[in-house]
Amino acid sequence: MENKKFYEFKNKAEDTLDIMVYGEIVSGGIDSKWDSTDVCFQDFKNALDNLGNAKTLNMYINSVGGSVFTTQGIVAMLQRVKDKGVTINAYLDGTCCSCSSFLPMVANNIYAYNSSILMVHKPMNIAMGNADDFQSQINVLDKIEDSVMIPLYMSKAKEGTTEQQIKDLLSAETWLNAKEMSDLFDITILEESKDLVACWSDKNLLNKYKNIPQQIKDLVQVKEIVEEPVEDKTDNVEIQNKEDLELAIAKLRIKLL
């Protein structure tokens, strides 16, 4: 996936603004970003300040999630835009995990591909101190789940989907494929295909979750191999024909074993 500007006008004549959420949602300002693909609250504010007379906002998401509080603020901003009559379309381009799984629920319309993955889990935090300190954090996490996450999920829940069902999915850290997410939520699966691209900038993020699908682990491993510096230049393969391509693929498979 090539790096893109966080927001851009797709076509001014169409009165459409595109927003790309293709990285981790981080707390703090622009200076707090670890990676150029990270997204912060200020990014969204800057983008929405440039909304102008746009009537449609397309939000493309491929994110591991990140800060719940930042996402909560972003949702509030998007809701205000939506209340002004702007139509928000959310596209689940790849993996939409953690808080990036409830971010698209604010949209008028949600679209996904057969390769899209939606991961839901209970909010998490790091705490230290005495029993009162821990209880305080538990209370905050419960409020986030009950007052922010559940209402957003239920706003797009299909008839028959219950709050308890969503809570059970959160407790189990559930990774939903296209069919599973469209069975639970009002999500339209697009006919066209889209390659799933790893958006994990730090493989240590994998250690946060228990039920990561093998296809995600494989993507992260391939991403690391592609991005690692080549020490032995004799291993480089200049691809000029089909045979060179097959040789390069064979070498990549050997590294993955």
SENU-310126 format. One line per 10 residues: number of its first residue (from 0); for each residue x, y, z of C-alpha. Coordinates in steps of 0.5 Angstrom, whole numbers. Layout:
REM SENU-310126
NUM> X Y Z  ...
//
This chain:
REM SENU-310126
0> 0 0 0  3 7 -2  3 12 3  -2 17 1  -4 24 4  -8 24 10  -14 28 6  -15 30 -1  -20 33 -5  -22 27 -10
10> -26 32 -15  -28 39 -13  -33 39 -18  -36 33 -14  -36 36 -8  -33 30 -5  -27 30 1  -23 23 1  -20 22 8  -15 16 9
20> -14 13 16  -9 8 14  -5 8 20  -5 8 28  -10 13 31  -5 16 36  -6 21 42  -3 28 42  -2 32 37  2 32 30
30> 9 32 33  7 26 37  7 21 31  12 16 31  10 14 23  8 18 18  2 14 17  -1 15 24  -7 19 25  -9 24 30
40> -14 28 32  -11 35 29  -11 31 22  -18 30 23  -20 37 25  -15 40 19  -19 35 14  -26 37 16  -24 45 17  -22 44 9
50> -29 41 8  -32 47 5  -38 46 1  -37 38 0  -43 34 1  -40 27 1  -34 25 5  -31 18 4  -27 15 9  -22 9 7
60> -20 5 13  -14 0 14  -12 1 21  -10 -3 27  -13 2 32  -10 6 37  -13 11 42  -20 10 44  -20 17 47  -18 20 40
70> -23 16 36  -28 18 41  -27 25 39  -26 24 32  -33 21 32  -36 27 35  -33 31 30  -36 27 24  -42 27 28  -43 34 27
80> -41 34 20  -46 29 19  -51 33 23  -50 39 18  -52 34 12  -46 31 9  -46 24 7  -41 20 10  -39 13 7  -34 9 10
90> -30 4 6  -26 -2 10  -20 -3 6  -17 -8 10  -16 -9 17  -20 -5 22  -18 -7 29  -20 -4 36  -22 3 36  -22 3 28
100> -28 -2 28  -33 3 31  -30 9 28  -34 7 21  -40 6 25  -41 14 25  -42 13 18  -49 14 14  -46 8 9  -41 2 11
110> -38 -2 5  -33 -7 6  -29 -12 1  -29 -20 1  -22 -19 4  -24 -14 10  -23 -16 17  -27 -13 23  -24 -14 30  -27 -12 36
120> -25 -13 43  -26 -9 50  -23 -3 51  -16 -4 54  -11 1 59  -5 0 63  -6 2 70  -1 1 77  -3 3 84  -7 0 89
130> -14 -3 89  -18 4 88  -13 6 83  -15 -1 79  -22 0 80  -22 7 78  -19 5 71  -24 -1 71  -30 4 72  -27 8 66
140> -26 2 61  -33 0 63  -36 7 61  -32 7 55  -35 0 53  -42 2 55  -43 9 53  -39 10 47  -37 3 44  -44 -1 45
150> -48 5 42  -44 6 36  -44 -2 34  -52 -2 36  -53 4 31  -51 0 25  -53 -7 28  -58 -11 24  -65 -13 27  -64 -19 31
160> -57 -17 34  -57 -16 41  -52 -11 46  -51 -18 50  -49 -21 43  -44 -15 42  -41 -15 49  -40 -23 48  -36 -21 42  -32 -16 45
170> -30 -20 51  -28 -26 46  -23 -21 42  -27 -23 35  -24 -22 28  -30 -22 23  -29 -24 16  -34 -20 11  -40 -25 11  -39 -25 19
180> -39 -17 20  -45 -16 14  -49 -22 18  -49 -17 25  -48 -10 22  -51 -6 16  -45 -7 12  -45 -7 4  -40 -12 1  -37 -10 -5
190> -37 -14 -11  -30 -12 -13  -24 -15 -10  -18 -11 -6  -12 -14 -4  -11 -14 4  -5 -10 6  -1 -10 12  -2 -4 16  2 -6 22
200> 8 -1 23  10 -5 29  10 -13 30  10 -12 37  3 -10 37  1 -17 35  3 -19 42  -3 -15 45  -8 -19 41  -10 -27 42
210> -14 -29 36  -10 -26 30  -12 -30 24  -6 -33 21  -7 -29 14  -5 -23 18  1 -26 21  3 -28 14  2 -21 12  6 -18 17
220> 12 -23 16  12 -21 9  12 -14 10  18 -15 15  22 -19 9  20 -14 4  23 -8 8  29 -11 11  35 -8 9  39 -13 4
230> 46 -15 7  48 -20 1  47 -16 -5  48 -23 -9  41 -24 -7  38 -19 -11  34 -21 -17  33 -16 -23  26 -18 -25  26 -18 -33
240> 22 -24 -35  18 -29 -32  23 -34 -30  26 -28 -26  20 -27 -22  19 -34 -21  26 -34 -18  24 -28 -13  18 -32 -11  22 -38 -9
250> 27 -34 -5  21 -31 -1  18 -37 0  24 -40 3  25 -34 8  18 -35 10  19 -42 12
//
